[in-house]
Amino acid sequence: MNRRALIERSVPILLDDPATGELIVVVDGARDGTMEVLEGWAERDGRVRPIWQENAGEGAARGNGVAAARHDVVVLLDDDVIPTADLVTRHAMRHSIDSVDVVLGYMPTTVPTPRRRGQVPTILYSQDYEKTCLGYQNHPEDIWSHFWSGNFSVRRDHALAVGLKGGIRLGYHEDLYFGLRCQEAGLTAVFDREAVGNHTHSRSLRKFSREVRRAGEARAILMHWFPDFRDLADPFFDTSGPQRVVLTTLSIPWIRAVATPTLMAVSWFAGIMRFWALETDAARVMRQVELVYSFRKRMKVDMELRPVS
């Protein structure tokens, strides 16, 4: 993903952690000098092991990294998650104390202050994530059905058995797909708020809308493969009747073609005027419209392709 600067921040922190036995970095086609920087590090510290792959995606990168690992427990970090000094130590300690299969770490989103226009995707992302973490604490049995990767550790043999990529092709929610497969395999998980990696999230509103559409499509696909996930996959889950009516109407294709750019324009203009509440509310509604639209579109395609008995 061409994030050389982030890699250069994370590597020294991880190497200074006494629990780090090796550091495998899978470079997924980035041609910004990341591989060369890592090879230089590897010459100075034998624990650093860079691996090159040609744009194979996140799931393949994680799978290749775990397959190459030499230790019983592996910590997986996204390249935009900056670890704290004792992150690896904390993961290792929880595995030794609790004897669990997976430890899900905490990765608070870095929201720049003071607020500036255009930061609303990061703000919404942060709010969603913190709400999910409260769910982890209050209902740990639901970790798998709300799995949010980027900072987690897993026993290597279990990761290889479950598979980091899986057999479904998704454009989003690969982390959730992994969680649902772990649940089917009967693995155990805990959430550890002290295993911290800071998430450096940054998206434009337009890119954010594209991600939301991919998320809606992925939810529809996962719903077919995991029937127990049906209620949570539904974008209308936990919405009121009036909200459902509004979202259903706004997601009608010809209405959505007008509603989405209008909501984006309102959010953009509100950001310029520093009407922060309006900027956030318009972006939030846009997100829900795009989620419902893409979810229903994919569901319609699946129904049309389903053979008639």
VOBA-1610 file (N, C-alpha, C; in pm, whole numbers, padded with zeros to 5 digits, always signed):
BEGIN
Met+00082-00121+00000Met+00000+00000+00000Met+00086+00126+00000Asn+00217+00115-00028Asn+00305+00231-00034Asn+00301+00314+00095Arg+00329+00249+00206Arg+00327+00316+00336Arg+00463+00302+00403Arg+00564+00334+00329Arg+00700+00319+00378Arg+00724+00395+00507Ala+00673+00519+00516Ala+00696+00600+00635Ala+00638+00536+00760Leu+00523+00472+00747Leu+00461+00406+00862Leu+00543+00283+00904Ile+00593+00209+00806Ile+00677+00093+00835Ile+00803+00137+00909Glu+00861+00247+00864Glu+00983+00296+00928Glu+00959+00339+01072Arg+00837+00380+01104Arg+00804+00415+01243Arg+00785+00290+01329Ser+00724+00187+01271Ser+00686+00070+01350Ser+00801-00027+01377Val+00889-00046+01279Val+00993-00148+01292Val+01082-00128+01415Pro+01135-00008+01441Pro+01221+00008+01560Pro+01147-00022+01690Ile+01019+00016+01698Ile+00942-00010+01819Ile+00928-00160+01842Leu+00896-00233+01738Leu+00877-00377+01749Leu+01008-00448+01783Leu+01117-00403+01725Leu+01246-00467+01751Leu+01294-00440+01894Asp+01253-00327+01951Asp+01293-00296+02089Asp+01212-00373+02192Asp+01101-00433+02151Asp+01019-00512+02243Asp+01090-00645+02267Pro+01124-00679+02393Pro+01200-00801+02421Pro+01128-00930+02381Ala+00996-00923+02362Ala+00921-01044+02326Ala+00923-01072+02176Thr+00978-00981+02098Thr+00982-01000+01952Thr+01093-01097+01914Gly+01053-01218+01871Gly+01151-01318+01831Gly+01192-01304+01686Glu+01101-01255+01603Glu+01129-01230+01462Glu+01028-01128+01412Leu+01062-01059+01306Leu+00973-00958+01250Leu+00961-00982+01100Ile+00848-01040+01062Ile+00822-01069+00921Ile+00733-00958+00864Val+00778-00894+00759Val+00700-00790+00693Val+00675-00833+00549Val+00548-00850+00515Val+00511-00889+00379Val+00480-00762+00300Val+00555-00738+00196Val+00539-00620+00112Val+00454-00659-00008Asp+00335-00603-00015Asp+00237-00641-00117Asp+00246-00549-00238Gly+00353-00564-00312Gly+00367-00491-00437Gly+00403-00344-00425Ala+00434-00296-00303Ala+00470-00155-00286Ala+00606-00126-00349Arg+00611-00022-00432Arg+00735+00011-00504Arg+00785+00150-00463Asp+00773+00179-00334Asp+00815+00309-00283Asp+00946+00299-00204Gly+01016+00187-00218Gly+01141+00168-00145Gly+01125+00093-00015Thr+01003+00048+00017Thr+00980-00024+00142Thr+01064-00151+00149Met+01067-00226+00040Met+01141-00352+00040Met+01290-00327+00062Glu+01343-00223-00001Glu+01485-00193+00012Glu+01520-00151+00155Val+01431-00072+00217Val+01452-00031+00356Val+01454-00154+00447Leu+01361-00245+00426Leu+01354-00365+00510Leu+01475-00456+00489Glu+01521-00465+00366Glu+01640-00547+00340Glu+01762-00488+00411Gly+01770-00356+00417Gly+01878-00292+00492Gly+01868-00323+00640Trp+01747-00323+00695Trp+01727-00357+00835Trp+01766-00503+00859Ala+01730-00590+00765Ala+01759-00732+00781Ala+01909-00758+00789Glu+01989-00677+00719Glu+02134-00694+00725Glu+02188-00658+00864Arg+02119-00565+00932Arg+02164-00521+01064Arg+02105-00604+01177Asp+01987-00662+01154Asp+01919-00740+01258Asp+01855-00862+01193Gly+01906-00979+01227Gly+01860-01103+01165Gly+01716-01138+01194Arg+01654-01070+01289Arg+01513-01097+01318Arg+01421-01042+01210Val+01469-00944+01134Val+01386-00883+01030Val+01388-00970+00905Arg+01268-01009+00860Arg+01257-01099+00744Arg+01153-01043+00647Pro+01194-00963+00550Pro+01099-00911+00452Pro+01061-01018+00349Ile+00934-01017+00309Ile+00883-01109+00208Ile+00811-01028+00101Trp+00840-01055-00024Trp+00776-00983-00134Trp+00663-01067-00193Gln+00550-01000-00221Gln+00445-01063-00301Gln+00390-00958-00397Glu+00344-01004-00512Glu+00304-00913-00619Glu+00155-00883-00613Asn+00118-00785-00531Asn-00021-00736-00524Asn-00122-00850-00511Ala-00105-00932-00410Ala-00196-01045-00387Ala-00302-01015-00283Gly-00291-00903-00212Gly-00396-00865-00119Gly-00363-00896+00026Glu-00450-00843+00113Glu-00429-00850+00257Glu-00431-00993+00310Gly-00529-01073+00266Gly-00539-01210+00315Gly-00417-01293+00279Ala-00372-01278+00154Ala-00254-01352+00110Ala-00130-01307+00186Ala-00120-01177+00214Ala-00005-01125+00288Ala+00001-01187+00428Arg-00112-01190+00495Arg-00115-01249+00628Arg-00085-01399+00622Gly-00142-01466+00524Gly-00117-01610+00511Gly+00029-01641+00485Asn+00092-01564+00396Asn+00233-01586+00365Asn+00321-01556+00486Gly+00285-01452+00561Gly+00363-01419+00679Gly+00355-01526+00786Val+00234-01575+00813Val+00217-01679+00914Val+00285-01809+00872Ala+00274-01842+00744Ala+00337-01965+00694Ala+00490-01960+00712Ala+00547-01841+00700Ala+00693-01827+00711Ala+00740-01817+00856Ala+00647-01794+00949Ala+00685-01773+01089Ala+00745-01899+01151Arg+00830-01879+01251Arg+00900-01991+01316Arg+00859-02007+01462His+00764-01925+01508His+00724-01929+01648His+00580-01977+01663Asp+00546-02023+01782Asp+00414-02082+01806Asp+00303-01980+01804Val+00332-01857+01845Val+00232-01749+01848Val+00280-01636+01759Val+00191-01585+01674Val+00226-01475+01584Val+00135-01356+01612Val+00193-01236+01607Val+00117-01111+01620Val+00105-01052+01481Leu-00018-01019+01442Leu-00041-00962+01310Leu-00083-00816+01324Leu-00009-00729+01257Leu-00036-00585+01261Leu-00052-00532+01118Asp-00153-00448+01099Asp-00164-00379+00972Asp-00057-00272+00963Asp-00024-00232+00840Asp+00086-00137+00824Asp+00051+00004+00871Asp-00079+00032+00892Asp-00116+00165+00942Asp-00146+00165+01091Val-00104+00058+01161Val-00119+00050+01306Val+00019+00064+01369Ile+00041+00170+01446Ile+00170+00197+01508Ile+00171+00134+01647Pro+00258+00037+01673Pro+00256-00032+01803Pro+00309+00054+01916Thr+00262+00025+02037Thr+00323+00083+02156Thr+00440-00006+02198Ala+00519+00041+02293Ala+00647-00023+02324Ala+00633-00168+02370Asp+00523-00203+02438Asp+00511-00337+02494Asp+00400-00419+02429Leu+00362-00383+02306Leu+00251-00453+02242Leu+00276-00603+02229Val+00392-00641+02178Val+00421-00784+02160Val+00429-00855+02295Thr+00491-00791+02391Thr+00499-00848+02526Thr+00361-00873+02584Arg+00271-00778+02565Arg+00135-00792+02617Arg+00062-00909+02551His+00074-00922+02420His+00012-01034+02351His+00067-01167+02403Ala+00199-01175+02415Ala+00262-01299+02462Ala+00216-01334+02603Met+00205-01235+02690Met+00163-01258+02827Met+00021-01312+02833Arg-00070-01255+02753Arg-00208-01302+02757Arg-00219-01446+02709His-00140-01482+02609His-00143-01621+02562His-00091-01716+02669Ser+00011-01676+02743Ser+00068-01764+02844Ser-00022-01776+02967Ile-00094-01668+02999Ile-00179-01668+03119Ile-00314-01733+03091Asp-00378-01694+02980Asp-00514-01737+02953Asp-00525-01862+02868Ser-00417-01900+02801Ser-00418-02017+02713Ser-00529-02008+02610Val-00548-01889+02552Val-00649-01870+02450Val-00586-01885+02312Asp-00672-01898+02211Asp-00623-01914+02075Asp-00591-01780+02009Val-00672-01678+02039Val-00656-01547+01975Val-00668-01437+02081Val-00578-01340+02075Val-00587-01220+02157Val-00609-01103+02063Leu-00720-01033+02083Leu-00753-00918+01999Leu-00710-00792+02072Gly-00613-00721+02017Gly-00562-00600+02080Gly-00647-00479+02049Tyr-00613-00370+02115Tyr-00686-00244+02103Tyr-00611-00151+02008Met-00682-00090+01915Met-00617+00002+01820Met-00700+00129+01805Pro-00691+00219+01903Pro-00766+00345+01895Pro-00725+00425+01772Thr-00824+00486+01711Thr-00799+00565+01591Thr-00744+00703+01627Thr-00636+00740+01562Thr-00577+00871+01584Thr-00659+00976+01510Val-00731+01061+01586Val-00812+01168+01527Val-00740+01301+01552Pro-00690+01365+01448Pro-00615+01491+01467Pro-00700+01599+01534Thr-00638+01677+01618Thr-00705+01791+01681Thr-00618+01916+01663Pro-00677+02033+01647Pro-00822+02055+01642Pro-00882+02002+01512Arg-01014+01982+01513Arg-01081+01924+01398Arg-01071+02016+01277Arg-01051+01953+01161Arg-01048+02025+01035Arg-01147+01960+00939Arg-01185+02031+00837Arg-01281+01977+00743Arg-01222+01855+00672Gly-01309+01763+00638Gly-01266+01643+00566Gly-01224+01528+00654Gln-01225+01547+00785Gln-01184+01440+00875Gln-01300+01352+00920Val-01419+01378+00868Val-01537+01308+00916Val-01531+01156+00893Pro-01472+01103+00784Pro-01463+00957+00773Pro-01384+00894+00889Thr-01276+00960+00930Thr-01197+00909+01041Thr-01275+00917+01172Ile-01351+01024+01190Ile-01432+01040+01311Ile-01539+00930+01319Leu-01609+00905+01209Leu-01711+00801+01207Leu-01648+00663+01230Tyr-01534+00641+01166Tyr-01464+00514+01184Tyr-01427+00494+01331Ser-01375+00599+01394Ser-01336+00591+01534Ser-01456+00563+01623Gln-01568+00628+01598Gln-01688+00606+01678Gln-01737+00463+01665Asp-01738+00410+01544Asp-01780+00271+01523Asp-01688+00174+01596Tyr-01558+00201+01586Tyr-01462+00111+01648Tyr-01476+00110+01800Glu-01488+00227+01861Glu-01500+00234+02006Glu-01629+00167+02054Lys-01735+00180+01978Lys-01860+00111+02012Lys-01841-00040+02006Thr-01767-00086+01906Thr-01739-00229+01894Thr-01656-00279+02011Cys-01558-00200+02054Cys-01474-00240+02167Cys-01553-00252+02296Leu-01651-00164+02316Leu-01739-00178+02432Leu-01815-00310+02425Gly-01855-00348+02304Gly-01920-00477+02287Gly-01828-00593+02320Tyr-01700-00582+02282Tyr-01604-00686+02317Tyr-01598-00706+02468Gln-01599-00594+02542Gln-01586-00602+02687Gln-01713-00654+02753Asn-01829-00608+02705Asn-01955-00646+02767Asn-02008-00781+02720His-01973-00818+02598His-02021-00945+02542His-01906-01015+02469Pro-01808-01066+02542Pro-01691-01128+02478Pro-01725-01244+02385Glu-01842-01304+02406Glu-01881-01416+02319Glu-01910-01369+02177Asp-01925-01236+02158Asp-01955-01182+02026Asp-01831-01131+01951Ile-01713-01157+02005Ile-01591-01107+01941Ile-01582-01155+01797Trp-01609-01282+01774Trp-01591-01337+01640Trp-01685-01273+01538Ser-01809-01247+01577Ser-01907-01191+01483Ser-01890-01040+01464His-01794-00981+01535His-01762-00839+01517His-01610-00822+01505Phe-01542-00924+01454Phe-01396-00926+01456Phe-01338-00812+01372Trp-01250-00736+01434Trp-01189-00618+01372Trp-01038-00636+01384Ser-00978-00680+01278Ser-00835-00712+01283Ser-00751-00587+01267Gly-00622-00604+01255Gly-00528-00492+01249Gly-00429-00499+01361Asn-00472-00565+01472Asn-00385-00582+01588Asn-00436-00704+01665Phe-00387-00821+01627Phe-00427-00942+01698Phe-00317-01046+01692Ser-00323-01140+01783Ser-00226-01250+01785Ser-00302-01381+01785Val-00238-01483+01730Val-00304-01612+01715Val-00199-01723+01720Arg-00238-01837+01770Arg-00148-01952+01766Arg-00131-01995+01620Arg-00006-02009+01582Arg+00025-02029+01440Arg-00045-02150+01382Asp-00049-02262+01454Asp-00111-02381+01399Asp-00261-02361+01374His-00328-02285+01461His-00469-02257+01440His-00490-02165+01320Ala-00402-02066+01307Ala-00414-01974+01193Ala-00399-02049+01061Leu-00304-02142+01056Leu-00284-02218+00934Leu-00401-02312+00907Ala-00458-02368+01014Ala-00570-02460+00997Ala-00695-02387+00947Val-00723-02270+01006Val-00840-02193+00965Val-00817-02127+00829Gly-00694-02079+00809Gly-00661-02009+00685Gly-00684-01859+00699Leu-00586-01780+00663Leu-00599-01635+00676Leu-00678-01574+00562Lys-00690-01643+00451Lys-00761-01587+00335Lys-00896-01652+00316Gly-00905-01783+00319Gly-01033-01850+00300Gly-01069-01864+00154Gly-01188-01919+00129Gly-01227-01951-00008Gly-01321-01853-00074Ile-01368-01753-00002Ile-01459-01653-00059Ile-01380-01530-00100Arg-01410-01478-00217Arg-01343-01356-00263Arg-01423-01235-00218Leu-01365-01155-00131Leu-01431-01036-00077Leu-01349-00911-00107Gly-01417-00801-00124Gly-01348-00674-00140Gly-01337-00598-00011Tyr-01397-00655+00095Tyr-01397-00589+00226Tyr-01435-00695+00329His-01418-00663+00455His-01458-00751+00566His-01385-00886+00566Glu-01261-00889+00518Glu-01185-01013+00527Glu-01155-01048+00672Asp-01141-00947+00757Asp-01118-00973+00898Asp-01239-01039+00962Leu-01358-00993+00928Leu-01481-01053+00979Leu-01497-01196+00928Tyr-01460-01219+00804Tyr-01465-01352+00745Tyr-01374-01447+00822Phe-01255-01400+00858Phe-01164-01482+00938Phe-01224-01511+01075Gly-01285-01411+01137Gly-01347-01430+01267Gly-01458-01533+01265Leu-01542-01527+01163Leu-01652-01623+01153Leu-01601-01765+01132Arg-01492-01779+01059Arg-01434-01913+01041Arg-01372-01963+01171Cys-01310-01872+01247Cys-01256-01911+01378Cys-01368-01956+01470Gln-01481-01888+01464Gln-01596-01926+01546Gln-01644-02066+01509Glu-01651-02093+01380Glu-01692-02226+01335Glu-01593-02333+01381Ala-01465-02296+01388Ala-01362-02392+01429Ala-01358-02410+01580Gly-01437-02333+01654Gly-01441-02347+01799Gly-01325-02283+01872Leu-01258-02185+01810Leu-01145-02120+01876Leu-01193-02021+01983Thr-01105-01992+02077Thr-01137-01899+02185Thr-01063-01768+02164Ala-01124-01659+02213Ala-01063-01527+02194Ala-01089-01439+02314Val-00995-01345+02340Val-01014-01242+02442Val-00975-01108+02382Phe-01035-01002+02435Phe-01000-00866+02397Phe-00913-00807+02505Asp-00798-00752+02467Asp-00706-00693+02564Asp-00684-00546+02529Arg-00742-00457+02610Arg-00732-00314+02585Arg-00591-00261+02611Glu-00508-00341+02680Glu-00371-00296+02711Glu-00271-00329+02600Ala-00310-00413+02506Ala-00223-00443+02391Ala-00255-00342+02282Val-00187-00227+02287Val-00230-00110+02210Val-00144-00087+02086Gly-00213-00062+01976Gly-00152-00014+01855Gly-00237+00100+01802Asn-00179+00214+01775Asn-00256+00331+01734Asn-00279+00332+01584His-00406+00342+01546His-00446+00333+01406His-00441+00470+01339Thr-00361+00483+01235Thr-00347+00609+01163Thr-00440+00612+01042His-00568+00614+01069His-00671+00609+00965His-00683+00743+00892Ser-00695+00739+00761Ser-00716+00860+00683Ser-00786+00825+00553Arg-00903+00887+00529Arg-00979+00861+00407Arg-01045+00990+00359Ser-01053+01006+00229Ser-01137+01112+00175Ser-01282+01064+00181Leu-01375+01155+00173Leu-01516+01118+00178Leu-01553+01030+00059Arg-01495+01056-00055Arg-01525+00976-00174Arg-01470+00833-00159Lys-01349+00820-00109Lys-01294+00687-00088Lys-01370+00614+00022Phe-01412+00687+00122Phe-01492+00630+00230Phe-01622+00572+00175Ser-01687+00642+00082Ser-01812+00592+00024Ser-01788+00465-00057Arg-01674+00457-00126Arg-01642+00336-00201Arg-01621+00218-00108Glu-01553+00242+00005Glu-01532+00135+00102Glu-01665+00086+00160Val-01756+00180+00185Val-01886+00143+00239Val-01962+00054+00140Arg-01955+00086+00013Arg-02021+00003-00087Arg-01962-00138-00090Arg-01830-00148-00078Arg-01768-00281-00074Arg-01809-00355+00053Ala-01825-00281+00162Ala-01867-00344+00288Ala-02008-00400+00276Gly-02097-00325+00212Gly-02234-00373+00195Gly-02240-00498+00110Glu-02163-00500+00004Glu-02159-00619-00081Glu-02102-00738-00006Ala-01996-00714+00072Ala-01934-00823+00148Ala-02030-00879+00253Arg-02108-00793+00315Arg-02206-00841+00414Arg-02306-00936+00350Ala-02352-00900+00231Ala-02448-00986+00162Ala-02388-01122+00129Ile-02261-01123+00089Ile-02193-01249+00057Ile-02177-01334+00184Leu-02131-01273+00291Leu-02110-01346+00416Leu-02241-01399+00472Met-02350-01328+00451Met-02479-01371+00502Met-02520-01504+00439His-02486-01525+00313His-02519-01650+00247His-02435-01766+00300Trp-02310-01738+00334Trp-02219-01843+00378Trp-02232-01874+00527Phe-02277-01777+00604Phe-02288-01795+00749Phe-02429-01756+00794Pro-02524-01849+00789Pro-02663-01818+00823Pro-02680-01758+00963Asp-02597-01798+01058Asp-02609-01743+01193Asp-02572-01595+01198Phe-02507-01548+01095Phe-02464-01408+01087Phe-02570-01320+01020Arg-02682-01380+00981Arg-02782-01311+00900Arg-02830-01180+00962Asp-02868-01182+01090Asp-02922-01062+01153Asp-02820-00949+01160Leu-02696-00984+01199Leu-02593-00881+01213Leu-02548-00826+01078Ala-02557-00907+00973Ala-02515-00863+00840Ala-02615-00765+00781Asp-02739-00774+00822Asp-02845-00689+00769Asp-02818-00542+00805Pro-02804-00453+00707Pro-02776-00313+00738Pro-02890-00244+00813Phe-03008-00307+00816Phe-03119-00251+00892Phe-03119-00296+01038Phe-03021-00381+01073Phe-03013-00429+01210Phe-02995-00310+01306Asp-03074-00310+01410Asp-03063-00206+01513Asp-03104-00068+01462Thr-03195-00062+01363Thr-03250+00065+01318Thr-03400+00068+01349Ser-03453+00187+01369Ser-03595+00202+01399Ser-03677+00192+01271Gly-03810+00180+01288Gly-03898+00172+01172Gly-03890+00292+01080Pro-03897+00414+01134Pro-03885+00532+01047Pro-03750+00539+00975Gln-03642+00503+01044Gln-03511+00503+00980Gln-03507+00403+00864Arg-03570+00289+00886Arg-03573+00186+00781Arg-03645+00237+00656Val-03756+00307+00678Val-03833+00361+00565Val-03750+00463+00488Val-03683+00553+00561Val-03603+00656+00497Val-03487+00595+00418Leu-03416+00501+00479Leu-03301+00439+00413Leu-03343+00356+00293Thr-03455+00285+00306Thr-03506+00207+00194Thr-03538+00298+00076Thr-03600+00412+00104Thr-03636+00506-00002Thr-03513+00567-00066Leu-03420+00613+00018Leu-03300+00679-00036Leu-03208+00584-00111Ser-03218+00454-00084Ser-03130+00357-00151Ser-03190+00304-00281Ile-03311+00344-00317Ile-03365+00311-00449Ile-03270+00370-00553Pro-03225+00290-00649Pro-03115+00334-00738Pro-03128+00475-00793Trp-03242+00510-00850Trp-03252+00643-00912Trp-03255+00755-00809Ile-03308+00726-00690Ile-03306+00826-00584Ile-03166+00836-00524Arg-03104+00721-00504Arg-02968+00720-00448Arg-02869+00794-00538Ala-02892+00790-00671Ala-02803+00859-00764Ala-02802+01010-00739Val-02909+01061-00680Val-02916+01203-00644Val-02881+01224-00498Ala-02931+01133-00411Ala-02916+01151-00266Ala-02770+01145-00222Thr-02695+01048-00273Thr-02557+01031-00227Thr-02469+01152-00260Pro-02465+01198-00385Pro-02381+01318-00411Pro-02432+01442-00338Thr-02564+01450-00316Thr-02617+01563-00241Thr-02569+01561-00096Leu-02576+01444-00034Leu-02531+01431+00104Leu-02381+01457+00116Met-02304+01409+00018Met-02161+01435+00019Met-02133+01584+00005Ala-02209+01652-00081Ala-02190+01796-00099Ala-02226+01872+00028Val-02334+01830+00093Val-02374+01894+00219Val-02265+01877+00324Ser-02212+01754+00334Ser-02107+01727+00431Ser-01982+01810+00400Trp-01948+01818+00273Trp-01830+01895+00232Trp-01847+02043+00264Phe-01963+02100+00228Phe-01987+02242+00253Phe-01993+02271+00403Ala-02057+02180+00479Ala-02065+02199+00624Ala-01926+02198+00686Gly-01836+02116+00631Gly-01700+02114+00681Gly-01628+02245+00658Ile-01651+02305+00540Ile-01591+02434+00510Ile-01640+02540+00609Met-01770+02533+00640Met-01830+02631+00731Met-01809+02596+00878Arg-01746+02482+00903Arg-01722+02433+01038Arg-01851+02404+01115Phe-01952+02363+01040Phe-02074+02314+01103Phe-02053+02164+01128Trp-01978+02133+01234Trp-01930+01997+01253Trp-02042+01894+01267Ala-02148+01929+01338Ala-02259+01834+01357Ala-02324+01801+01224Leu-02345+01902+01140Leu-02405+01878+01009Leu-02313+01798+00919Glu-02184+01830+00924Glu-02087+01753+00844Glu-02093+01606+00881Thr-02098+01577+01011Thr-02100+01439+01058Thr-02232+01370+01024Asp-02344+01439+01047Asp-02475+01377+01023Asp-02496+01347+00874Ala-02456+01438+00787Ala-02472+01414+00643Ala-02387+01296+00598Ala-02264+01288+00647Ala-02176+01176+00611Ala-02229+01044+00667Arg-02286+01049+00787Arg-02341+00928+00848Arg-02460+00874+00768Val-02549+00964+00725Val-02663+00921+00644Val-02616+00868+00510Met-02519+00939+00448Met-02464+00891+00321Met-02408+00750+00335Arg-02336+00726+00445Arg-02279+00594+00468Arg-02389+00488+00474Gln-02496+00515+00546Gln-02603+00417+00558Gln-02673+00393+00425Val-02692+00499+00347Val-02755+00485+00216Val-02670+00396+00126Glu-02539+00422+00121Glu-02450+00343+00037Glu-02443+00198+00084Leu-02447+00177+00215Leu-02442+00042+00270Leu-02567-00036+00230Val-02684+00024+00249Val-02809-00042+00213Val-02816-00066+00063Tyr-02777+00034-00015Tyr-02781+00021-00161Tyr-02697-00096-00211Ser-02571-00101-00167Ser-02481-00207-00216Ser-02523-00344-00163Phe-02572-00349-00039Phe-02619-00475+00018Phe-02736-00529-00062Arg-02836-00446-00088Arg-02955-00490-00160Arg-02922-00524-00305Lys-02829-00450-00365Lys-02789-00477-00503Lys-02726-00615-00513Arg-02638-00648-00417Arg-02574-00779-00419Arg-02675-00890-00389Met-02766-00865-00296Met-02868-00964-00265Met-02954-00993-00388Lys-02985-00889-00465Lys-03065-00908-00585Lys-02991-00992-00688Val-02862-00966-00704Val-02781-01045-00798Val-02778-01191-00756Asp-02757-01216-00626Asp-02752-01353-00577Asp-02884-01425-00598Met-02995-01355-00579Met-03125-01417-00598Met-03149-01450-00745Glu-03102-01363-00835Glu-03119-01388-00977Glu-03034-01504-01026Leu-02918-01525-00961Leu-02828-01632-01001Leu-02862-01765-00936Arg-02946-01762-00833Arg-02979-01884-00760Arg-03067-01973-00847Pro-03029-02100-00866Pro-03109-02189-00951Pro-03247-02217-00891Val-03344-02230-00976Val-03480-02259-00934Val-03500-02410-00933Ser-03542-02465-00818Ser-03559-02612-00807Ser-03695-02653-00860
//
